Amino acid sequence: MFLLAFRALPQDARTKIIEELISDEDVWEDLEAAVLWEHRKDEPRMSFDEYLAEREARQE
């Protein structure tokens, strides 16, 4: 719904909204996190316990 309304706005209004969004540090961090998540979503996963066990094994 937001995207439909956004697209209906004049170009200068859309530009202003985007400028406001990217100037907000919290919004920018959320966008970065979303992009990173999307980029890494197909990487193999391991549980925290598995990570700790692997880390401990490397330190020995």
CNS distance restraints for C-alpha pairs under 8 A (distance, minus, plus):
assign (resid   1 and name CA) (resid   5 and name CA) 6.40 0.50 0.50
assign (resid   2 and name CA) (resid   6 and name CA) 5.96 0.50 0.50
assign (resid   3 and name CA) (resid   7 and name CA) 6.05 0.50 0.50
assign (resid   4 and name CA) (resid   8 and name CA) 6.36 0.50 0.50
assign (resid   5 and name CA) (resid   9 and name CA) 6.70 0.50 0.50
assign (resid   6 and name CA) (resid  14 and name CA) 6.67 0.50 0.50
assign (resid   7 and name CA) (resid  14 and name CA) 7.72 0.50 0.50
assign (resid   9 and name CA) (resid  13 and name CA) 6.13 0.50 0.50
assign (resid   9 and name CA) (resid  14 and name CA) 6.22 0.50 0.50
assign (resid  10 and name CA) (resid  14 and name CA) 6.41 0.50 0.50
assign (resid  11 and name CA) (resid  15 and name CA) 6.13 0.50 0.50
assign (resid  12 and name CA) (resid  16 and name CA) 6.20 0.50 0.50
assign (resid  13 and name CA) (resid  17 and name CA) 6.28 0.50 0.50
assign (resid  14 and name CA) (resid  18 and name CA) 6.25 0.50 0.50
assign (resid  15 and name CA) (resid  19 and name CA) 6.11 0.50 0.50
assign (resid  16 and name CA) (resid  20 and name CA) 6.20 0.50 0.50
assign (resid  17 and name CA) (resid  21 and name CA) 6.19 0.50 0.50
assign (resid  18 and name CA) (resid  22 and name CA) 6.18 0.50 0.50
assign (resid  19 and name CA) (resid  23 and name CA) 6.13 0.50 0.50
assign (resid  20 and name CA) (resid  24 and name CA) 6.53 0.50 0.50
assign (resid  21 and name CA) (resid  27 and name CA) 6.30 0.50 0.50
assign (resid  21 and name CA) (resid  28 and name CA) 7.28 0.50 0.50
assign (resid  22 and name CA) (resid  27 and name CA) 6.75 0.50 0.50
assign (resid  22 and name CA) (resid  28 and name CA) 5.59 0.50 0.50
assign (resid  23 and name CA) (resid  28 and name CA) 7.40 0.50 0.50
assign (resid  24 and name CA) (resid  28 and name CA) 6.21 0.50 0.50
assign (resid  25 and name CA) (resid  29 and name CA) 6.16 0.50 0.50
assign (resid  26 and name CA) (resid  30 and name CA) 6.28 0.50 0.50
assign (resid  27 and name CA) (resid  31 and name CA) 6.20 0.50 0.50
assign (resid  28 and name CA) (resid  32 and name CA) 6.21 0.50 0.50
assign (resid  29 and name CA) (resid  33 and name CA) 6.14 0.50 0.50
assign (resid  30 and name CA) (resid  34 and name CA) 6.17 0.50 0.50
assign (resid  31 and name CA) (resid  35 and name CA) 6.21 0.50 0.50
assign (resid  32 and name CA) (resid  36 and name CA) 6.12 0.50 0.50
assign (resid  33 and name CA) (resid  37 and name CA) 6.04 0.50 0.50
assign (resid  34 and name CA) (resid  38 and name CA) 6.14 0.50 0.50
assign (resid  35 and name CA) (resid  39 and name CA) 6.10 0.50 0.50
assign (resid  36 and name CA) (resid  40 and name CA) 6.15 0.50 0.50
assign (resid  37 and name CA) (resid  41 and name CA) 5.69 0.50 0.50
assign (resid  46 and name CA) (resid  50 and name CA) 6.01 0.50 0.50
assign (resid  46 and name CA) (resid  51 and name CA) 6.47 0.50 0.50
assign (resid  47 and name CA) (resid  51 and name CA) 6.26 0.50 0.50
assign (resid  48 and name CA) (resid  52 and name CA) 6.19 0.50 0.50
assign (resid  49 and name CA) (resid  53 and name CA) 6.20 0.50 0.50
assign (resid  50 and name CA) (resid  54 and name CA) 6.12 0.50 0.50
assign (resid  51 and name CA) (resid  55 and name CA) 6.03 0.50 0.50
assign (resid  52 and name CA) (resid  56 and name CA) 6.01 0.50 0.50
assign (resid  53 and name CA) (resid  57 and name CA) 6.15 0.50 0.50
assign (resid  54 and name CA) (resid  58 and name CA) 6.29 0.50 0.50
assign (resid  55 and name CA) (resid  59 and name CA) 6.41 0.50 0.50
assign (resid  56 and name CA) (resid  60 and name CA) 6.57 0.50 0.50
